[in-house]
Amino acid sequence: MPLLMIPGPVEISPRVLEACSGAPSSHLAPDIIEAFGASLGLMRKAWLASDSAQPFVLPGSGTTAMEMAATNLLDPGDEAVVVWTGYFSDRMAEMLRRRGVKVTVVEAEPGDVPSLDAVGAALGSGSPRALFATHVDTSTGVRVDARALARLAADRGALSIFDGVCATGAERFEMQAWGADVYLTASQKAVGLPAGLGLLVVGERALEARKRLRVAPPLSLDFDSWIPIMRAYEERRPSYFATPPTTLLRGLRVALEEMLDGGMEARFAEHERAARRMRAAWAALGLSLLPKREEITANTLSALYLPEGVGPELAAEIGKRGVVVAGGLLPALRTRYFRVGHMGAVLKRPEALRATVGAVGEALGALGHRVDVAAALSAFET
Ligand SMILES: *Cc1c(COP(=O)(O)O)cnc(C)c1O
């Protein structure tokens, strides 16, 4: 099997794989009730959320979770601000427009984030009711300052919603302490499961916003459809609204337990350290990052410019060496960069990270770019 080093789906741990691979159970079976119920409580811990926050586990993906956030908080005609950092900001803005929300997008150069002043100006003195931001934008490798954005939104009386699909469980996020209202992700990114679940934790202010809506959200995405289900499972009672992927629920509990095993501090530090080592190796290979500054560079992936004279065929060349990486995603730069994921269970296998550095270095060499692979591998060790 090739090594899966894209920004999701990612390599998963042997225990999670085993938990997901049994015969499917009924959604009403005792083992599923237990896995589902336990996972909801574990999500609050992993998200560093308050006891009153409501976790949701949905059949679907990150996009499903985004659409739940886009449709449960604002009515048609309401205003919202979207902090633009790349491809997934555009998706969020489009979902909000389809809900009839008036969207102000605060722009930035690709590889940069809008300034807090610009975001503050867009929020004005409080007519936008919500601020949406992508914690780590998978298309650019840029990370926003979620703490500062959450505080800014709260100061202006707006909700703050963070798409954590490429960040949750890897990048520091303190939902309660920072006063963030919604933090969402998908199962196949840093959480470390196969694709198939959208995962959200929703705070009290956001739950209140749903109660005040005039126009109901789509039934299958409505907080109100799912809250009774989540409450029932958390109390270890079976319940039904729409069938969840039961095999993934078994894996979810194991993945969250593994994530919480050494505490979230250790988990954040592990990702920071791995990212630092990967960046040292990229620098030794002469590669430069798309994010413009260290403090806005994500720890979950590297978005790297293709060097002079090397084209997008690099990804296939790396693939020949047993490592799967991703091409560019942002339309304006798509053919000028590539992306390498480094999040989740694979960080427990430094040999896999080393193999990735080696494969990238050798592929560059094969395409005529002069590199010192040994120097990159030794930079990785420091
Ligand atoms: C992957 C990703 C999504 C979309 O998730 P899907 O599971 O593919 O629907 C949304 N936002 C970000 C930041 C992502 O990385």
The ligand as an SDF file (V2000), in Angstrom:
LIG
                    3D

 15 15  0  0  0  0  0  0  0  0999 V2000
  -11.3960   18.7070    3.4040 C   0  0  0  0  0  0  0  0  0  0  0  0
  -11.9300   20.0200    3.8150 C   0  0  0  0  0  0  0  0  0  0  0  0
  -13.2910   20.3610    3.6760 C   0  0  0  0  0  0  0  0  0  0  0  0
  -14.2680   19.4580    2.9910 C   0  0  0  0  0  0  0  0  0  0  0  0
  -14.4320   18.2690    3.6640 O   0  0  0  0  0  0  0  0  0  0  0  0
  -15.0730   17.0140    2.9000 P   0  0  0  0  0  0  0  0  0  0  0  0
  -14.9990   15.9530    3.9380 O   0  0  0  0  0  0  0  0  0  0  0  0
  -14.2270   16.7670    1.7020 O   0  0  0  0  0  0  0  0  0  0  0  0
  -16.4550   17.3810    2.5410 O   0  0  0  0  0  0  0  0  0  0  0  0
  -13.7250   21.5750    4.1480 C   0  0  0  0  0  0  0  0  0  0  0  0
  -12.8800   22.4490    4.7220 N   0  0  0  0  0  0  0  0  0  0  0  0
  -11.5740   22.1770    4.8700 C   0  0  0  0  0  0  0  0  0  0  0  0
  -10.7000   23.1750    5.5300 C   0  0  0  0  0  0  0  0  0  0  0  0
  -11.0650   20.9590    4.4180 C   0  0  0  0  0  0  0  0  0  0  0  0
   -9.7630   20.6830    4.5720 O   0  0  0  0  0  0  0  0  0  0  0  0
  1  2  1  0
  2  3  1  0
  2 14  2  0
  3  4  1  0
  3 10  2  0
  4  5  1  0
  5  6  1  0
  6  7  2  0
  6  8  1  0
  6  9  1  0
 10 11  1  0
 11 12  2  0
 12 13  1  0
 12 14  1  0
 14 15  1  0
M  END
$$$$
